[in-house]
Amino acid sequence: MNKKYNNRKGGRKMNVKLKMYEVLHGLPEGTEMLVRLEDIIVPDVFRLRSSKPKYWKMLRARNAYEDNGFIDKPLTVEVITNEYGKPTKYLLVDGYTRYLVLSECRVVKAPVKYIVVNG
């Protein structure tokens, strides 16, 4: 929660609802926003690997989710904006194992933190 995502047309700051949700339900440290899991695009690099994530990694992430009710770290995403500068989709950069656990548990919204790629 250190940095806020700022796009070109103004800033998107964490709203009061997210802060209240974090206090009541607990979110991993570093969460900047909750986004729908269906809005996260998983790159082919993750999906087309010759193997799935290791069993122990999946087990650790699943146990952490079941014990705490939330994942241990937010997913790291890059924001994909439309022509008006509004975020529409999110490209998964890190946290594929946690993404799979959230998908298996049929979670609707996932905690994310943003990265900015200069290019």
C-alpha positions in Angstrom: 0.0 0.0 0.0 3.0 2.2 -0.3 2.5 3.2 -3.9 -0.7 4.1 -5.7 -1.3 3.4 -9.3 -1.4 6.7 -11.3 -2.4 6.8 -14.9 -2.0 9.7 -17.3 -5.5 11.1 -16.9 -5.5 11.4 -13.1 -4.8 9.1 -10.2 -6.5 6.0 -8.9 -6.1 5.9 -5.2 -7.1 3.2 -2.9 -10.6 3.9 -1.7 -12.0 3.7 1.8 -13.9 0.5 0.9 -10.6 -1.4 0.2 -9.1 -0.1 3.5 -12.2 -1.3 5.4 -12.1 -4.7 3.6 -8.4 -5.1 4.5 -9.1 -4.4 8.1 -12.1 -6.7 8.3 -10.9 -9.6 6.1 -7.2 -9.2 6.0 -5.3 -8.8 2.8 -1.7 -9.5 2.0 0.7 -6.6 2.7 1.4 -4.6 -0.4 -2.1 -4.9 -1.9 -3.0 -1.9 -4.0 -6.3 -3.0 -5.3 -8.8 -5.9 -5.7 -9.4 -6.9 -9.3 -11.6 -9.5 -10.8 -9.8 -12.7 -11.6 -11.3 -12.8 -15.0 -9.7 -9.5 -15.9 -6.2 -10.9 -15.3 -4.5 -12.2 -18.5 -2.1 -15.1 -18.0 0.7 -14.9 -20.5 1.6 -18.0 -22.6 5.0 -18.1 -20.8 3.2 -19.4 -17.7 0.6 -21.6 -19.4 2.8 -23.3 -22.0 5.5 -24.4 -19.6 6.5 -28.1 -19.9 5.3 -28.6 -16.3 2.8 -27.1 -13.9 4.1 -25.4 -10.7 5.8 -27.8 -8.3 3.4 -29.7 -6.1 4.9 -28.3 -2.9 4.5 -24.7 -4.1 0.8 -25.4 -4.9 0.3 -27.1 -1.5 2.0 -24.2 0.4 -0.1 -21.6 -1.4 -3.3 -23.6 -0.9 -2.6 -24.2 2.8 -1.8 -20.5 3.3 -5.1 -19.5 1.6 -7.1 -22.1 3.6 -5.5 -21.1 6.9 -5.7 -17.3 6.6 -8.6 -16.8 4.2 -6.3 -14.9 1.8 -3.1 -15.5 -0.1 0.3 -14.6 1.4 1.3 -12.0 -1.3 -0.6 -10.0 -3.8 -0.3 -10.9 -7.5 2.0 -8.7 -9.5 0.4 -7.3 -12.6 1.0 -4.8 -15.3 -1.9 -2.6 -16.2 -3.3 -2.7 -19.8 -5.1 0.5 -20.5 -7.6 1.4 -23.3 -7.3 4.4 -25.6 -8.7 6.7 -22.9 -6.1 5.7 -20.3 -8.5 3.7 -18.2 -7.3 0.3 -16.9 -9.2 -2.5 -18.6 -7.1 -5.7 -18.2 -4.2 -6.8 -16.1 -1.2 -8.8 -17.4 0.1 -11.3 -14.8 3.8 -10.8 -14.2 4.4 -12.8 -11.0 2.3 -15.0 -8.8 1.1 -17.7 -11.2 0.9 -20.3 -8.4 -1.2 -18.1 -6.2 -3.4 -17.3 -9.3 -4.0 -21.0 -9.8 -4.9 -21.5 -6.1 -7.4 -18.6 -6.3 -8.9 -20.0 -9.5 -9.3 -23.5 -7.9 -11.0 -21.9 -4.9 -13.3 -19.9 -7.2 -12.3 -16.6 -5.8 -13.9 -13.7 -7.6 -11.5 -10.8 -6.7 -7.8 -11.1 -6.2 -5.4 -8.7 -4.4 -2.9 -7.2 -6.8 0.0 -4.8 -6.8 1.0 -2.9 -9.9 4.3 -2.5 -11.7 5.1 0.1 -14.3 7.1 -1.0 -17.3 8.9 1.8 -19.1 8.8 1.3 -22.8 
